[in-house]
Amino acid sequence: MSTLIHGGTVVPGTGNTVLESGAVILRHGRVADVLERWDRDQTFDGEVIDASGCVVMPGLINSHVHGVTPGPLMPSGAPALPDDEWLANLDRHLFAGTTTVLNLCGFCTMDQVREADRRHAVHVRGATTHLPEAERAARMADGRGLPAQSGHSTVEKMLDDGAIAIGELGGGQTLGGGGQDLSYIPRAIERASGVRVHSAQARRMKEAVLGRFIDPDACDMAELRAAAAEAGLEGQIALVELRKIIADSVLPSVEPALNGIREGVQAAARFGVPAILHSAAATARVMRELMDGTLGPQTPGPKANVIASHANHPSHTPAEALALAKLGRDHGWAAEVSVFDLLHRKQTVTTREHWDVLLQEPGLVDVLATDYGHEGHHDELISAVQDVAEHGYRSLAGAVAMATSAVTGLIPGIAPNGGRIEAGRDADVVVASSEDFRDVRFVFVGGVCVVRDGRLAPAARQ
């Protein structure tokens, strides 16, 4: 099957080229040709798509996703999602022009990653956190999705079986972050009081007990009293008990999770693969330690390829996020910013200040990603691309590259023949409205149309 896409603004993904009214020919699963224009009087033996008023770009590559396989969820090893939920998460990625994802639920097996890859048109790739301390942290925070016996696999075995990176090292579930606010703290409080608090209330109480940097000595009982009253807990539970519930939910997994980050960066250096590390206020200290080349007390380590994920994490202040990202750049680290739900949905992340302050710094941010919004409803990666271009943080060509070729440059195994619209490359191509990139008209994976006129085509699921 051959397809001609013409008349749109073709952005090949190289970071420096835009063809204002270009044409792309797909044939036999590859990009056959990229032309500066197509004469409408010419004939073409195949499907012809008029992309006037649209932008044509490579299939987007999302290097930070969760909930896209039938395996354990998140760095806490929580129970797997039902099939219909993880498949729906992949549907949402595909609807929005993402054709390749890197699963950062690092306790999945590669068989589980391959099952997701087989059952859905989106290319699903795998990372690993099969490290002793990371697993210990997961079991302390949750671990219900993990095998009963510890040490069922190792990073080396996973890499041999096809994993392409180590990560996500750390996470909000094991380091007292958003995962605790969304799930574990509210669940523990409800068991004790019968009252279900929402994530913002849980976060306020957690920070009253442990501060932003997860410090047991940072407790402010007056603030905890005010936060508990706001959450409707006054008279339902004693403050001393509430403090203990929060501390017991958060603290046991923190130190092993930090040790797991150290283990993971050591392993990345040893095996020559990228390490993707959870950037947040709770990990700032260990990140600085690792940047300085200390992989443990007085233990110099080899250089690792490290990506600081969601460098715009809202647990930082904007100034802290900027300073840490600059320090990382000075030490050769890459920075990813995640869109979370800060552009449109604004349920869990309601400020874009961190996003803006990092992106407006020239050359500081390398790639764009989504992370995982509540129940999978984060903003779309393609809307992040448009936002970066419209705010002038990058050119359109540069913004598209941050979600395509720049990702393949940092993580070589993620899409070895993708990320660009060039002759001979995989025919993963997206056609979206120039006015609103979220209005995705067509998506091709391997030259097969999997989204047509904004609807999933039969080939989207196997």
N, C-alpha and C positions, 0 to 999 in steps of 0.2 A: 504494500500500500504506500502510495506517495501522497504527500500533502504540501501544498504551497500556502504560506501565510504571507500576505503582502499588504502594503499600504499603511502599516503602523510604524511607531517609533521603535526600532529594534535596538535593544541595549544588550550587547553580546556578553556582558559580565566581566570584561577585561579591566574595567575601572577607568578607562579613558576614551571610550568610543561610543557614539550614538549615531545611528543611521535614521535620519528623520522620517524617511518614507521608504524603508528598506523591505527586503523580502527574504524569507527563509524557506528552504526546501528540505523536507524530511523524507528520507527513503531508507527502507530496510533497517529501521531502528536507529539510524544515525542522521546527523545533520549532513545533508549532501552538499549544500551550498548556502552562502550568505551573500546577498546582492544589494547594491546600493539602491536599486529600484527595480520594479517589474512593470513592463509595458502591458497595460490592460488588454491590448489587442493580441498579445501572444496567447497561444494555446498551451494548456498544461494537462497532461494525462494523469489525473488524480483529483483528490479533493482540493478545492480552492477556498480559502478563508480570507475574506476582506477584513483586515484589522484596522481600518480607518478609525481614528479616534481612540486607538488603544496603544498600549505599550506591550512590546514583545520581549520577554526576558527569559533567561535560563530558569529551569525549575529551581526553586529556592531550596537551600540546604540549611536545616535547623540543627545546630550542634548541641542544643540543650533542651531535651524533652523528657517527660516522664509519662507513665501510664499508656504505653503503646505496645505492650506485649502481655502474654498470659503469665508472666513471672512476678516475683515479689516486687512490691511497690516501694519506691523512694529509698533513701539511704537507711531508713529504719527497718527495712525488710517487712513491711506491712503486707497483709494478705493481697493476693492478686485481684485485679478488677475482673468482674465477669466479662465474658467474651464480647458481649454487645457493647460494653462501655469502652474497652480499649480499641475496638474496631471503630466506634463512633469518634474517638479521639483522633484516629488516623483519618477518618472521613473529613473532620474539621481542618486538619492540616492540608489535605488534598484540595478541598474546596477553596482554600486560600493560597493555592499555588506552590505549596511546599511538596517537593517530590522525594526528598531524602531527609531522614531524621536520624539522630544519634540518641539511642536510648541510654539515659543516665541513671536508670534504676539498676545499679551495678551488681545486684545479687541475682539477677536473671542468669539463666544458663544460655549458652549460644543456641541450643536447640529451641528454646523459647523465642529467642530473637529470630531465628530462621523460620519458625512457624508464623510469626507476625509478618515477616517479609514475604512468605509464600502466599498468605491469605489476603494480602492487600497490595494495591498498586504502588503505594509509597515504599521506597527503598528503606528498610529498617536496618540500622547498623547497631552494634553492641559495644558497650564499655564494661569495665569490670571493677568491682571493689572487693574482690575475694581476698581480703587481708585480715589477719587475726584480730587486730584491734578494731578495725572497722566493723567486723562481724560482732565483736563483743559489744560495741556501742549500739548496734542495731538490736541485739537481743535485750539490752537493758531498756531501750526506748520502746520496743515493740517486738519484732522478730517473729510474729505469728505466721508470716509467709515463708519463713526459712525452713529447710529440712531440720528434723529433730536433732540430728548430730552435727556438731560444729566441724569446721574444716573440710566440708564436702568438696571444695575445689580450691584452686589457688590462682593467683594472677597469671602465673606462667602457663598453667593449663588452659586458662581462658584465652590468653593471647595465641597460644598454639591452635586453639579451636576457632579462631577468627575474630576475637575482640580486637578493636583498633585503638583503644585508649583506656586509661585508668581514670575512673570517675563515676559519679560525682563524689569527690572526697569531702566528707562532711555534708551537712544538710540541716535545714531548720528543725527537723524532727529530732535529731541527735544532739544539736548544739543550742537548743533553747530558742529557736527562731520561729518563723511563721508556721511551720508544721506543728509545733507545740501549741501555738495560739489557736490554730484552726481546729485541732483534733484532740490532742492528749490532755491538755489542761482543762478544757471544757468538759471532757468525759470524766476526769477525776473529780472535778468539783460537783458535777451532777450526781455521781455515785454517793458523795458525802452529804449533799444538801438537797437534792431533788431539783435544783435550779440549773437550767442550761444557759450558760453565758455565751455571747458571741465573741468572735476573734478579737475585736478591738478592746473589749472589756478584759478578756484574758491577757492580752498584751499589756494593758495598763497595770493589772495586778502583778503580772510577772516582773515587770520593770520596777514596781514598788518593792518587790521581794529581792530581786537579784540585779537590778540596774540594767543598763544596756549591754554591759560587757560580761554578764553572767558571773557576778561576784557575790558569793554567799554573805560577805560582810557589808553589802550595799543596801541592806533592808531599811526602808523608810516606813515605819508602822503608821504614821499619820497619813501618808499617801495611800497605803494599803487600805486603811479604814475608809477613806474617801472613794477609792476605786471599788471596794466591795459594796458600799452603799449605792453607787451608781449602777452596779450590776444586779441590784436587788437581793444582795446576800445579807444585808443587815438583819440580825436576829435569826438568821438561818444557820450560821456557822460561826464559831469563835475565830477571831483573827489569828490566834496562835495556831489553830488547826489549819486555817486557810494557808497561812505561810508555809506550814509543813507540807501540805498537799502539793503546793506549787514547787517547792524545792525538791520534793521527792519525785515529782514528775520530770523535772528538768535535769537535775544535777548528775544522776548516776551515769548517764551516757556521755557527758561532755568531755571528760578527760580521755576516755578511750577513743572518742571521735577525733579529738585533736591528735592523739597518737596515730590514728589511722591516716590522717593527712600526711604526717611525717613518713609513715610507711609507704604510702602511695607515691609520694614524690621520689623517695629513694628507689622504688621499683621502676618508676618511669625513667629515671636516669639509667638504671641498670639494663632495662630492656629496650630503650630507645624509642619509646612511644610517648605521646602527649599525656600529661596529667591535667585533669580538669578539676579545679579546686573551688569550694564554696567560699566566696568572698562575703563577709558580713562582719559586724562589729565583734562578734564572738570569736572570729578567726583572725582578726587583724594582728594580734601578737604573734601567732605562729606563722602567719604569712611573712611578717618582717623578719622573723628568725630564718625562714627558708630563703628569702631573698638574699640574706647576708651569707648564705652558703652553709648554714649550720643545720644539719638534719637530725639534731638531737643534742644533748649536752656535750659540748666540746668535741663534736664529731663532724669534721669537714666531709662534705659529700660532693659527688660529681654533679655537673650541670644537668638540669632536667628542662625539658620543654614544658613549661607550665602555662596554662590558660586560667586566669582569674575570672571565674564565671560571675555573672550579674554583679559587675563592679559597681553598679548603681544601686546596690541593695539598700533599701530604706532604713535599715538598722544603723547604717552610717549616717552622720550628718553629711550634707553635700560637701563641706570642706574636708571632712575625713575621707570621703570617697575619692575626691580629687587628689588629695595628698598621697593616698595609698596607691592609686592607679599610676601616678607619676613616678613613685618610688619603684613600682613594678616595672614600668617602662625602662627606667634607668638600669634595672637588673636583667633586662632581656625577657621579661614576662609579657605575654599577650593579654589583652583585656577584652572581655565580652560584656556587652550590656544587654540586659533582658527587658523586653517590653512589658512583661507581667500583664497587668490589665490597666496600665496607667494612661493609655490614650483614649479609650472609649468606654470600657465597662466600669472602671474605677470602683471596684468593690473591695479589693484587698490592698491595692496600692493606689492611693488617691492623689499623690503628688508626682509631678514630672521634673521636679527641681534637680534631682540627682542625674537624671537622664540628660537634661539640658547642659548642666555644668560640665559633664564629662565629654559629651559630643561636641561642644563648642571649642574644646581644646584641640588644636590641630594635631592629628596623628596619634592621639592617645588611645582611641578605641579601635580595635581591629575588626571585630565581627559583631553581628546582631543575632539575637536568639529570642526565645519566648519564655523559657522555663515553664512552669505549670500553674495555671490559675486554678481557683477553687473548682473542683470537680471537672477540671479540664477546660474551663471557659476563660482562657487568657485572650488578650488581643492577638491579632494575626501578625505573623512575621512580615507579611507583605505590606501591612499598614505601617509597620516600623520603617520599612524601606522608604515609603512615601513621605513619612514624617521627617526623616533625616534629610531627604532631598528638598522638601518644601521649606524647611527651616534654614536651608543653606549650609548645613553642617558638612555636607558633601555634595558634589554634583550628582545628577541622576545616575550617571555611569558609576560613580564612586559608591553611591548608596546601594545600588544593585550588587556591586562586587562584594560588599560587606556581608551579604547573605548568599553568596555563590562562590566565586573563585577565591576570595580571601579565606573562606572556611576550608576549602580543599588544600590551600597552602599551609594552613596550621595543622590540619588533621589529614595526612595524606591518604589514609585508607577509606575515608568517608565516601568519596565519589571520584575514583581515580580518573574516570573519563567524562566527568560531568563538570558543572559549574560554569560553562561557557557555551555560547552558541558559535561554534566554529566547525568547519568541515571536518568530518570524522569523529566528532564528539557524539556522546549519547544524545538521542533526540528527546530530551526532557525539556519541555518548552511551555511557557505560560503566556496567555494573552489576557490582559486585563484592561479595564477602562482607564484612560489617562486621567479622567476626572477623579475617580475613586478606585484605587488599586484593589480594594476589597471586592469590587465588582468583577470577579474573575469569570471570563467568558469561556475559555478553553484551557485545558491542561493536557499535555501529551507526556506520557512516560514511555520511553523506548519507542517513540513514534506512534504509539497507540493512544487514541483519544480517550481519556478517563474522566474528564469533565467537559460537558458539551452544553453550551448555552446556560452555564451556571448550575447544571444538574449533574449528579454522578452518572456516568455511563456504566453499562453492565460490566465492562472490563475493570472497573475500580476495585472490585472484590473478587477474589478467586473462590 
